[in-house]
Amino acid sequence: MRAGGMGRVRQLAIEHQIKVGDFFGADDFVPVTQAHIMADTESLGESGVAWLEALADSGEGARGRVCIPTITDPRGTDFAKALVLKQQRWMVSLEQRAIDALVRLGVSMTDTCINYQTIQAPTRGEHLAFGDTGVVIYSNAVCGARSNFEGGPSALSAGLTGRTPRYGYHLDVQRRATLRIQVDSTPSTLNDWGALGGVIGRLAGNYWSVPVVEGLEGAPGSDALKHFGAAMASFGSTALFHLVGITPEAQRLQDVGGEQLPVAHRVGREDIAALQRAYAVTDEVDVVVFSAPQLSLYELRAIADLCDGRRFIKPMLAVTSPQVKPDADRFGITARIEAAGGQVLSGMCFYQSYAREMAEANGWKRLATNSAKLVNILGGYGYVPMLASMERCIDAASTGRLA
């Protein structure tokens, strides 16, 4: 590949990966079975999309396409709802160009950050090249697979070469616990799970920190762990955690070396509540958003149950994956949400969809959500985000105020 014997596109890919591997001190490559690309056009811009198009137009046929299953993160729009969101024509056009280029490269346009719930969940020990931070932390911690945070060009390169540099969370030594945390209160709602993840992420503080958490009661479900991990990755850049007796690599504390660590922090109900209070700066709401991560079918069903008999006076957006949306349509869930005045959006992510421009076009400032990850991000886009339960968010869409 490096000598160009498999085409110029793969040569560029392997050269990029060698530079990444050299930077991180990798000794060699590890074969990977799946790749997941973050390539939202807000980040790519015109030059990034042009770069994708140049790769796609190489004329190398199969040699210029991905050689392992390679999928995509959420896109920058739901084409069916772009006018509702007041997205501009140039945004939609740039998005379509990026999609066309990725398709020519052989990438499957899954447009999801919950592929572990919808496409193909990774298995324990499987080496991956995944990009989205929520996808990586869930795959590492809950599935027991192995991936680093791969930037867009690195993930695409892995799809083209079938390998990635062997460093970081591909190595046994990096997966050992480095921070021991005792939790004295088990969350019961998704926003509480997200807030707990945010608290632990702040305590962890960096990418190479691996928290091991004791004290949780029962086994949390997939949606709870989804919000927990996504928030931890957002607040702390964390890529792996262990829950004693729950996650596969830490059935016992000693399995990950946790018994050798002192308890560094104790986290209780007040710590979880304090993080949420930090985002309760006003009670007036302009928009309610359920996104980041995309919603599962069960989350959508819970929202639909809360929507029955209501009529919203504020916009309410529920964002899901293209895999879940058809089932939500088929089960009548979409119709129930939209009968109340909500919108069910597919294949996008709110903060990757020109969130600042949407706010300006729609007059949105104060935003309520049950996603701790989303509130952590949206302040940078000019919003005043508020974290609350799903029930309180639906009430806010109905009344215009977060009680």
C-alpha positions, 0 to 999 in steps of 0.5 A: 500500500505504501509503495502505491501498488494498491492505488493512490487512495490507499497509499494516501491512507496508509501514509496518514496512518503511519504519521498518526502511529508515529505520533502516538508511539505505535509499534505496528498496526492492528487489523480492524473489522469496522470503521465509523466516520465522523464527517459532518459538513459543519466541521468539514467545510468546503475544503473538506468536502472537496478533499472527499470528492477528490478521493472519490473521483480517483478513478481507481475502482474497487482499489479506491473504496473501503475494504471493511464495513465502514459507516457514518455518524449523524449528518448535518440535516434531515433533508425532509425537515431542512425547511422546518429547521430553516437551514439554508440551501448551501448547507443542504447542498454541501451535505449532499455533496459529502454524501455523494462522495462518501457513497462513491468511496463505498461507505454505508450512509448509516448516519447514526451515533447509536450503531451499537443499538441499531446496526451491529454491536461490537463484540468483546475484544473486537478491534475497531476504528470508531470516531464518535466519542459516544460510540467509542466509549460505549463500544469500549466499556459496555461491549468490551471492544477496542477503539481509540477516538479516530478523527474523520480522516483516520477513520476513513483511512482505516476503512480503506486499509483495514487496519489502524495504529496499535496504541491506546485502547487497543493495548491491554495495559491502557485498559487498566483502571487508573481512577477508583470512584465510589458511587452512593446513589444509583440514578433512575432517569436518563438525565440523572445517568447523564449527569452522573457521567458528567460528574465522573468525566470531570473527575477523570479529566483526560483521555488516558484516565480510566475510571472504575466505578463501584456501588451501583445497584442493579444493571442499567439498561442500554439507554441509561449506559448510552447517556452515561457514557456519552456525557462522560466522554463529553465532560472528560474526553473519557474513552473507557470506564468500568462498572464493577459487576456490570461491564464485561472487563470488570466482573470483579474490581481486581480484574482491572487492577482497581483493588490497587487504587485508593478510592479517589472520590465518592459521588452521591445524589447531591453531586448529581443534582449539583451538576443539573442545577448548574444548567437551571439558569432560567425557567423560560424555554424557546425549544425542547430537544431530545438528541445527542445521542440519537434516541432509541425506539424505547425512548421515542415510545416514552416521549410519545406516551407523554405527548398523548393529549397535549398540544405544544406551544414551543418547538419540540424536536426528537432526533433518531437514527434512520434505522429507528425512524421507520419502526417509529413510523410503523408503530404509530409513534411518530404520528403521536409525537407530531400530533402534539406538534413535535417533530421527529427528525432522522439521521442528524444530530442537533449540535452537528447541524449548524446549531448556531445558525438554526438558533439565529434563524428560529429565535432559539436561545433557551433550550431544554433537554434531558441530554447531559452531553447536549447541555455541555456542548450547546453553550458554545453555540450561543444557547442557554441549555437546561438539563431536566427529565424527559417529563419536565421537558415535555411539560416545558414544550406544552407550557413554555416554562421549565417548572 
